[in-house]
Amino acid sequence: MRRAVLAFLVVPLAVAACGGKSSSSKSQDPLAAVKAAAAKTAAAGSEQLSLDATVATSGQTISLKGNGGFDSKAHLGSMHATLSVGSINGVLEEVSKGTAVYVKSDLLSAVLPAGKTWIQLDLAKLAKSQGISSSLFSLDPSQALAQLQSLKNVTKVGTEQVGGVSTTHYKAAIDVAKLPSAAKASAGTYDVWIGDDGYVHRVRATITSKSTTATVSTDLSGYGNKVTVAVPPASQVYDTHGASIPGLGG
């Protein structure tokens, strides 16, 4: 159970972060509109986000709801969230700096060495140990923006209100053949809502396999605003060195 919890603590926020280009997006070709959205968000350099993610697998549902922000120029971000795994519920704090992710949660406190309140994970090493791409774990929106730039086919769904803002809804299929083999996905979609104000206000990624459906939905705001993140002091951090987690194994 704790292994499943840890895996979800580093849920890929990257797949759920992107932005918009201009108020003329409604008149653009759908593919061009989404690519332009990704380009402008990368230029903005930061965003605030509200996350709602679920993974349904083998009769169990894991959910994560949180709020945070990411500075893609400094590769620095944080999130405060609530996690639910079956009958287990907990609060977590997550900080991302470069390829390092720091996680603090009451769900993990029992397996940490004395005096340590945070676990540090190396994304590159973690992804390699699981045989998958580090972009699936990363909080850095720039990786998701690159993924959106590589889309081949996008369709316009229609116009919808998102958080009181008028938006245009677009949908694209994820090429599951290009996902890491460990993902074992059979289908996937991106849904992108671009506002009349020129920014994406919501992005949803859904990936399904034989026994699992994962959905990550993110509402975005505060493009270009300053993001302040406090990285945990080394004295409070247990560094896994990409190897194993106390009480959880590799």
N, C-alpha and C positions, 0 to 999 in steps of 0.2 A: 504493500500500500504506500509506504513512504517513497519508494522509487517512483510510483506513478505521480505522487504529489510533486516531487522534485522536477520531474520532466515537465509538468505543467507550469511550474513557477517560471520557467524560461520559455513560455509560449511565444510563438513568433509574432511579436507586435509588428515586425517589419512588414508582413504581408498585409497589414491593415492600415498603413499610413501613406497617404499621397495627397496631392493638392490640385488646385485649378489654375487656369491661365488668365482668362479675361471674360467679361460679360458677353462676348460674342460666341461663347462655346456652343450655344444652341444652333448656330448656323454652320458650325464646322462639321466636317466629316467625323463620324464617331471615333474612328481610330486616331485621327489627328487631334481630336479634343482630349482624349485620355492621355496621349503622349505629351501634349502641351501642358496638361495638368501636372504631370509628373515633373516636367522640366521646371515649371515655376515654383513648385514646392521645394525642389532642390535648391533653387536660387534664394528662397526665403530663409532657409537655414535652420528653422526651428518651428515647432508647433506644440500646442497643448492637445491632449487627447483623452477621450473617455472610452474605455474598453468594455466589451461584453463578449466573452468567449465561452464556448462549450465544446466538450469532446464527449461523444456518446460511443462507448465501446463495451462489448461483451456484457450488455445489460446494465452497465454502470454509466452514470453521467458525472463528468467533472466540469465545474463552471468557475469562471474567473471574471470578476467585475472590478474595474479600477479606474483611476485617474492619474495622469502624469504629464510629463513633457520631455522633449528631446531636442538637444542642440546638435544638429547633424554636422555642423562645421567643426565643433569641438569634440564630436563623437561622445557626448555626455548626456545621460538622461536618468530619469527616476520614475517610479510608479508606486502608488499606494493602492492595495487591492484586498478584496475578500475572496477566499478560495473555498469551494465546497466540493468534497469528494465523497459521495454517498452520504453517510451520516456524520462525516467529519467536516468541521468548519473551522476556518482560521483566517487570521489577518496576516498580510505579508507586506514587506517593503523590499523594493528591488532597485538597485542602482547599477547603471551601465557606464563603463568608462573604457573606450577602445574595445578590445576583445575580452575584457574582464567584466563579469557580472557578479554583483554582490547580492545575496539573498538573506533576509532576516524574517523569521516566522516562528510563531509559537509551535507550529507543527514540526519544526526541526530542532527546537532548542534541546530536546532530550538526548539528541545524538551528537551534540557538539561538545568538544573538550571544555573543561572548566575555564571560565573567563572569556570564552568566545561567544559572540552573539550573531555573527554573520558568517556565511559560507561564501567563499570566492570560487567562481568557476571560470575556467579559460574556455571561451567559446570554440576556438579552433581545435583544441585538444578534445573537448567534449564531443564536438561533431564528428571528429575522426574516430573516436572510440565507439560511436554509435553507427558509423558508416554512412553518415549523411552530411549534407551541406551545412556550414555554419550559419548561412542565411536563414535557416529554419529556426534557429535559436536567437538570433540577434535582435536587439531592440532598435538598431540603427535604421531609420526610415530610408536612407539612401540606397540600401540594398533592395528594398521593395520598389523604389522608384525605378531602379534599373530593370527590375522584372516587368514593370508596366510598360517600359519603353520597348520591350522585346515582344509585346503582344502582336498577333497577326490579324485577328478578326475581332471587331467590336461592333455591337449593335445598340441602337437607341431603344430604350424601353418606353420612355415617356417622361412627363413632368410630374414631380411630387414635392410635397412640403416636408422638409427635414428640420426639426427644431425651429419651426416658424419661418424658415427660409425657403424660397422657391428654388428648386434644383431640377436638373436634368439627369435622369437615371440611365446609365449605360451598363451593359453586361458583356463579358468576354469569357471564353472557355480557357481553362488552364491546360496547357499541353502536358498531361501527366507523364508522357513518355520521357520528358526532359527533367522530371523530378528525380531526386536520388532514389536508387532502387529500394532502399530501406523504407521509403515512404509507402510503397506498395499501393499507391492510389489508383483507383479505377476511373475517377471523374473529378473535375474541379471547376469552379467558376469564380470570377471576380465580378462584384457589383460595385459601381462607382457612381456617386451622386455629386455632380458639379453644380455649384450655386451660380445664380445670376451675378453675384458679386465677384466671380472669378476664382473661387476656391472650392475644393471638394469638401463637402460637409459630412459625408459618410462613405466609408468603404467597407465592403464585406467580402471575405474570402471563405469559400466552402470547399472542402476536400473530402471525398468519400472513398472508402475501400470496402472490402468484403464485409468487415465487421465493425467498422469505425466511421463516424461522421464528425468532422471537426469544422466549426464555424467561428470565425473571428470578425466581429463587427466593431468599427471604430468611428466615433464622431470626432471631428477635428475643429480647432479654432485657434486664435492667437498666433497666426502665422507671423514669423519674424520677431516675436516678442522674446525678451530675455528669459532664459531658463536658468534657474539657480539650483545646483545640485551639490549636496554634501557627501563626499566619498567617505566611507567608514574608515576610521583610523586603523592602522595595521594591528595594533594591540588587541582589537576586538574581532579580528578576522581569522577564520580558519581557511587556509588556502589548500584546496584539493590537489593542486598541481596537475589537474587534468586526469588524475589517477582514480582515487576512490573517495567515497564519502563515508565518514564514520557511521557505522551501524547500518549502512545501506549497500555497501559493496561498490564495485566499479560501475 
